[in-house]
Amino acid sequence: MSTTYIILLPFLLTCAIASAAECENATSLSLMIDSLLATYDRESPPDSKIVVNLTLHLRHANIRESESTVRILADLQMNWIDKRLSWNAGEWGCSTWLVSSERLWRPDVVLLNAAATTAGDYALRARVSNNGSVSWIKRLDISTPISMQLDNWPNDMQTCTFKFGSRMHNSDEMDFVIDKRIYSMFESGAWDVTDLSSAVQSQDRGEVEARVAMFQMSFRRRAPAHALAAGAVFAVVLLLLLSAAALPPATRPPLAAVSAFISILWQMSVSSRLGEAGSAPRVSRVQAAAAVCAAACCAAAALVCRVQRCRRAPPPPLRSLISNLSNTCDLTPLPEWSCEQSAWWGACGRVLDRALLLLLLLALLLLVLVYCF
């Protein structure tokens, strides 16, 4: 490898010297550029229809959840052809030169759908080539609202679209071509940019149409701890409810109330971090439903206890139903009910308790399926 570098060293030095000497007479070239721009009209477009090539260099992107906004720092590179700026590279001794952008005609490409934008840096110079090609970079600091869709929180993905276009030129006067080589370089944070797509579309502006360049960004939340905590809390709530269902009705409410308290406490801690959103997280809806199931479990236990303590004579249809059910399942009343009427109501309470527990188990199974899928 070192032998290869030694052999190529003279060739590399020759190329470097030739490149440095290409524009060595900066003063003379600057005077020729000034004479070229003396008759240049920067208020007039270079052609009847301008084609602007756009490339978005993304430097930083992040979502502010408390404000429901997306902020990006990016460089929008624009390239176009202006034949009025062409020259003979052989005579001038240089093929490219940096010129103050304020001296040139620039496409009025602006962001059309952002709420707050800091753009510009007209102090940045444009690179002009001898064939009339102009390259200029516009720095962008953009903040725009986003409708947070938190259905899949904490594994949710958010999308945001930025539209660039000209307010003065229609589709017959200006068109856009997006360079597919979109560079992404962003800081590591709570969100990752997973995709950056682009497209050029037509926008209706009444009697005329205008071309619009769109860049769509997809963000993925990085929250493995939230996902683990949500799953652990949901598992604890389910375990407590199943344990409460295995207890007698009289001792069931405290354990069900604890499960409801844990679910509500978790939702309060999560909602304080989510901010405004266009949808509620599915896991939050499942936890709320689990809390409702826990409350229903307490109410069902109280109802069963009330039925078992009833002293009135049961109606004949109820006696017939209990008699038929006693042939297929064990409906032995609780030991404390010794009189005949209490025995009938005790058996009726057991039937009601088993029916309500079956509904509770079906509801919990449905919650598990909704949470997992």
N, C-alpha and C positions, 0 to 999 in steps of 0.2 A: 504493500500500500504506500509506504514512504517513497519507494522508487518511482511510482506513478506520479506522485505529487512533484517530485524533483523534475521529471520529464515535462510535465505540464506547466511548471512555474514560469518559464520564459513566455509561453503563449498567453498565460493569464495576465502577466505584467504588460504585455503589448496591448491587450484588449483594454486594460484599465487606463493606460496612457492615452490610447486613441479616444476613449470615451471622455476623458478629462479634457482633451484638447479640442473636442468637437465644438464646444461653446466657450472657448477660452477668451475670446474677444467680447466680453460682456458689454463694454461701453458702446462699441460700434453696433452691436445687435440691438441694444436698448434704443439707440437713436433711430435705427431703421424701424423698430416697432412703433416708436412715437410718430414717425412720418406716416406709417401705415394707418395708425389710428387717428391721424389728423383729419382725414376725410371720412372717417367711420361714423355712422349714425347709430348710436346705441339705443335709440328709441324705436327703431324700425326692426322688425324680424328679418332674419336672413333669407327666408324663402316664403313662398305662398303657403306651404305646408311643412311644418317642422316636425321631425321625429325625434323625440327625446328618449334616450335610453336610461333607465332607472336601475340603480342597484342600492339595496338597503343593507348597510353595515350596522347590525345590532350590537351595541356595546353593553347595555344593561337593561333588564326588564324585571319588574316586580309588581305584585298586586298588594295594594293596601286594603286589607279586609275591613278595617274599621271605617274607612271612607268609601268602600266599594269603588275604587278607582284603580286604573292601571297606569303605571309610569314607565316610560321607556326613554333611554338615551341612545340615540342612533345617529348615523351619518347617512344622508341621502345623496348619493353620487349621481350627478346628471351629466350625460354626454350628448352632444348634438353637433351638427355640421354647420359651420358658417363660412361659406366660400369667400367672403370678403376679407377673411383673416388668413388666407393662404399666401405662401411665398415660396421662393425657390431656395430649397435647403442647400443646394450646391453653391449658390452665390452668397448666401447669407452666412454659411458656415455653421448652421445649427438647425435642427429639425423641431425642437420644442422650446418653449419659453414660458415663464410664469408672468402673468399680467394681472394687475389689479382688477377684480371682478366688477368694480364700479365703472370701469371704462368700457365694459362690454354689454351687449344685449344678453339678458338672461331670461330663461323661461319662467313665467310667473306660476310655478308649481307650488301649491300650498296644500296644507292639510284641511280637508273639507268637513270632517266629522268629529274633531276633537274639541273638548270644552275649554281646555287651557293649553296653550302651546307657546313655547319659547323657541323661535326658529331664527336662523339667520347666520350671523357671522359673515357679513359681507366683507369683512376685512380679509377673509381667506382669499388667496389669489387663485385664479383659474389657470389651468395648464392648456396652452394653445399649441397645436401642432401645425406644421407647414402645409398640411393638406386641408386645413380649415376645421379640424376636429377640436372641440372645446370640452374640457372636463372641469367640472366645478362641484364642490361638496357643500351641502347645507347641513349644518348641525341642528339636531332636533332634541328638544326636551319636552316631552308630551305627557300630559295627564288627562285621562278621559274616563268618564264613568263606565261602569260595567255592571250588567245585571248578573249578580252572582247566582249560579245554579248549583245548589248544594244538595241535590237529591242523593248523590253518591258520597257525600262527606263521610269520612275523611280521605277517601280515595277519589275525590272529584277532580274534574278537569274543566277549565274555563277557557273561553275563546274571546278574542278581541280583534276587531277589524279596523284598519286605518285606511282611509281613502285619500288619495292625492290626485289633484287635478288643477286645471287652469280655470280661473273665474272669467277670464277675458276672451279666451279662444275656444271655438267650437271644434267639432270633430273634423271639419274640413280644413282647419287651420293648424291644429296640433294633434299629434297622436303619440302614444307611448309604447315603448317596448321594454319589458322587464327582463333584466339579466337574471337567468336562472341560477347563477352562482351567487346566492344570497349568503352572506357571511354572518354567522351567529357567534357572538362571544359575550357571555353574560356572567354576572357574578353569581356565586352559589348562595342560595338563601332558602326561604320556605317554599319557593316555587321554582320549577324547572320549565324551560321552554322546550316543548317536545316537538313542535312542528312550526314551520314558518312557510306558508304557501302564498302564492301571488297570482293575480289575474288582472286582465285589462277588460273593462266593460264599458258600455255606452250608457250615459245618463241623460234622461230626458229633461230638458230645461225649457219647457214650453214649446216655442216654435223651432228651436234648434236642439241638436244633440251635442254632447261633449264626452270626450273620452276620460275615463277615470281609472287610475291604477290602484288596485286594492292589495293590501298585505294583511293576511290573517295569521294571528299567532295563537297557538294552543299552549296553555299552561297546565302543568300537573302539580298537585300539592305533594309536598314531601312531609308526611305526618305519620310515620310508623308508630310513634308513641300514642297518638290519638286513636289509631285503629286498634291497637292492643288494649288500651284502656276501655274503649267502647265495647269490645268483645267481652272483656273481663266483667264489666258491670252488668251487661246483659245476661251473662252466664250466672252471675250471683243472684240476680233478680229471679231468673227462672228456677234456680235451685231452691230459693226460699219459698216460691209459690208452690213448687211440687212438694216440698216438705210440709207446708201448711195444709195442702190437700190431703196428706196422709194422716193428719191429726184429727181428733174428734171436733165436731163443730164448736163446742164451747171453748176450746183452747186454740182455735185456728186464727182468729182476728189479729192477735199481737204479731205473729210471724208475717202475715200478709201485710200488715201496716208497715213493718220494717222494710219489706221489699218495695212497697210504694214510696216510702221515704227515700230510700237509696236511689230509685229511678228519678224522682223529682229533683233531688239534690244534684245528680249528675247533669240533668237537663239545665238547671240553673247555671252551673259552672260552664257548660258548653255555650249556651246562648249569649253569655257575656263576652265571648271571644269571636262570635261569628259576625256580628254587625248586621247591616241591612243586606237582604238577599232576596232573590226572586223566587226562591223555593225553600222549603224546610228539608233538612236532612232526613233521609229514610230511617236512619238509625234513631233519630230523635222521635220520629212518629211511632216507631216500634216501642221505644221506651215509654212514651206517653200511653200507648195502648196497654203495655204491661202494667203501668200504674192503675189504669182503669180496671184491668182484670183483677188486680189486688184489691181495689175498692169493692168490686163486685163480689169477690170471694168473701170479704168481711160481711157484706150485706146478706149474701146467701147463707152464711153461717148463722147470722142473727135470725134470719127467717126460719131456718131449720129448728133452731132452739125455741123459737116462739111457737112453731107448730107442735113440737113435742111437748110443750107445757100446756097445751090446750086441754080444758076440762069438759067441754061440751060433748054431747053425743055426736059422733060422726054421721053424716048423711048416708042413707042406704047405698047410693051409687059408689061412694067412696069405700064403704065396707066391701062391696062386691069386687072392686078393683084391687083392693089390698089382698083379698082372699085369692084371687086369681094369680097375682104376682107372687104370693107366698109359696105357690107350688113350683115356681121356677128359680127363686132366689131366697136367701136367708133374710127374713125381715123381723128377726127376734127383737123386740123392743129393748130399750135400755133397762138395766136392773132396777133403777129407782122408780120405774112406773109399774106399780103392782095392780092397780084397779083396772077394770076392763076397758073403760073409755081411754085412759091414759095409754094402755097397751096399743089400742088402735091408732091413736095419734103418734105414738112412738114409731110404729111401723110406717105410718105415712111420712113422718119426718125422714126416715131412712130412705124411702123411695125418692123423696124430693132432694135429699142430699146427694144421692148417687147421680141423679139426673143433672143437677147443677154442676157437680164435679166433672161429669162427662163433657158438658159444654165448656167448662174451664180448660180441660185438657185439649179439646179441639181448638180453642182460641189460642192456647200457647203453642200448639203445633203450627198453626197458621202464622203466628208471629215469627217462629223460627224459620219457616220457609221464606217469608218476606225479607227477613234480615239476611239470610244467606244468598238469596237469588234476586 
